């Protein structure tokens, strides 16, 4: 039987990690908005600065990279949790499914170009 304290600590740690990631992405977006507002107030915005602040355009290579990474993560989680026992190995199907969807998007968008 698994130690319940260890399981609870893992869940709390995962929740704290998720909260930290969400907070950091929120702060990044807030800083981008502040920079954009300062540029608009100064009225010194050039096209290069706008594209740098707004981020790169969506590219099909990003879908391929995300798809492969999520697929590998899902397979490794499935194998890891399978050998640990129980039904936790099914959690690996979420990143596997997302990875397959990204690969499908990559395939469809690369066919159009």
C-alpha positions as CSV (number, residue, x, y, z in Angstrom):
1,X,0.0,0.0,0.0
2,X,1.2,3.5,-0.9
3,X,2.0,5.9,1.9
4,X,-0.9,8.4,2.1
5,X,1.4,11.2,3.3
6,X,3.6,10.7,0.2
7,X,0.7,10.8,-2.1
8,X,-0.7,14.0,-0.5
9,X,2.7,15.6,-0.7
10,X,3.0,14.8,-4.4
11,X,-0.5,16.3,-5.1
12,X,0.3,19.4,-3.1
13,X,3.7,19.8,-4.9
14,X,2.0,19.3,-8.3
15,X,-0.6,22.0,-7.4
16,X,2.1,24.4,-6.3
17,X,4.1,23.8,-9.5
18,X,1.0,24.3,-11.7
19,X,0.2,27.5,-9.8
20,X,3.7,28.8,-10.3
21,X,3.6,28.2,-14.0
22,X,0.3,29.9,-14.4
23,X,1.5,32.8,-12.3
24,X,4.7,33.2,-14.4
25,X,2.8,33.2,-17.7
26,X,0.3,35.7,-16.4
27,X,3.2,38.0,-15.3
28,X,4.8,37.6,-18.7
29,X,1.6,38.6,-20.4
30,X,1.2,41.6,-18.1
31,X,4.7,42.8,-18.8
32,X,4.0,42.5,-22.5
33,X,0.9,44.7,-22.1
34,X,2.8,47.3,-20.1
35,X,5.5,47.5,-22.8
36,X,2.9,47.8,-25.5
37,X,1.2,50.6,-23.6
38,X,4.4,52.5,-23.1
39,X,5.1,52.2,-26.9
40,X,1.7,53.5,-27.7
41,X,2.1,56.4,-25.3
42,X,5.5,57.3,-26.8
43,X,4.2,56.8,-30.3
44,X,7.6,55.4,-31.3
45,X,6.3,52.0,-32.4
46,X,7.8,50.4,-35.4
47,X,6.8,47.2,-37.1
48,X,9.8,45.4,-35.8
49,X,9.0,46.3,-32.2
50,X,5.4,45.3,-32.6
51,X,6.3,41.9,-33.9
52,X,8.9,41.4,-31.2
53,X,6.4,42.2,-28.5
54,X,3.4,40.3,-29.9
55,X,5.5,37.2,-30.4
56,X,6.1,35.0,-33.4
57,X,3.4,34.0,-35.8
58,X,1.9,30.6,-35.6
59,X,4.0,28.2,-37.7
60,X,3.4,24.6,-38.6
61,X,6.8,23.6,-37.2
62,X,5.5,24.6,-33.7
63,X,2.7,22.1,-34.0
64,X,5.1,19.3,-35.1
65,X,7.4,20.1,-32.2
66,X,4.6,20.2,-29.6
67,X,3.0,17.0,-31.0
68,X,6.2,15.0,-30.8
69,X,7.1,16.3,-27.3
70,X,3.6,15.6,-26.0
71,X,3.6,12.1,-27.6
72,X,6.9,11.2,-26.1
73,X,5.8,12.6,-22.7
74,X,2.6,10.6,-22.8
75,X,4.3,7.4,-23.8
76,X,6.9,7.8,-21.0
77,X,4.3,8.6,-18.4
78,X,2.2,5.6,-19.5
79,X,5.2,3.2,-19.2
80,X,6.3,4.7,-15.9
81,X,2.9,4.5,-14.3
82,X,2.2,1.1,-15.8
83,X,5.2,-0.4,-14.0
84,X,4.3,1.4,-10.8
85,X,1.0,-0.5,-10.8
86,X,-2.7,0.5,-10.5
87,X,-4.7,2.4,-13.1
88,X,-2.6,5.6,-13.0
89,X,-1.0,4.6,-16.3
90,X,-4.1,5.9,-18.1
91,X,-3.0,9.5,-17.2
92,X,-0.5,9.1,-20.1
93,X,-3.3,9.0,-22.6
94,X,-4.1,12.7,-22.2
95,X,-0.7,14.0,-23.5
96,X,-0.7,11.2,-26.1
97,X,-4.1,12.4,-27.4
98,X,-3.0,16.0,-27.4
99,X,0.2,15.1,-29.2
100,X,-1.7,13.2,-31.9
101,X,-4.0,16.2,-32.3
102,X,-1.1,18.5,-32.8
103,X,0.5,16.2,-35.3
104,X,-2.8,16.1,-37.2
105,X,-2.9,19.9,-37.2
106,X,0.7,19.9,-38.5
107,X,-0.2,17.5,-41.3
108,X,-3.2,19.4,-42.3
109,X,-1.5,22.8,-42.3
110,X,1.6,21.6,-44.1
111,X,-0.6,20.1,-46.9
112,X,-2.2,23.5,-47.5
113,X,1.1,25.4,-47.8
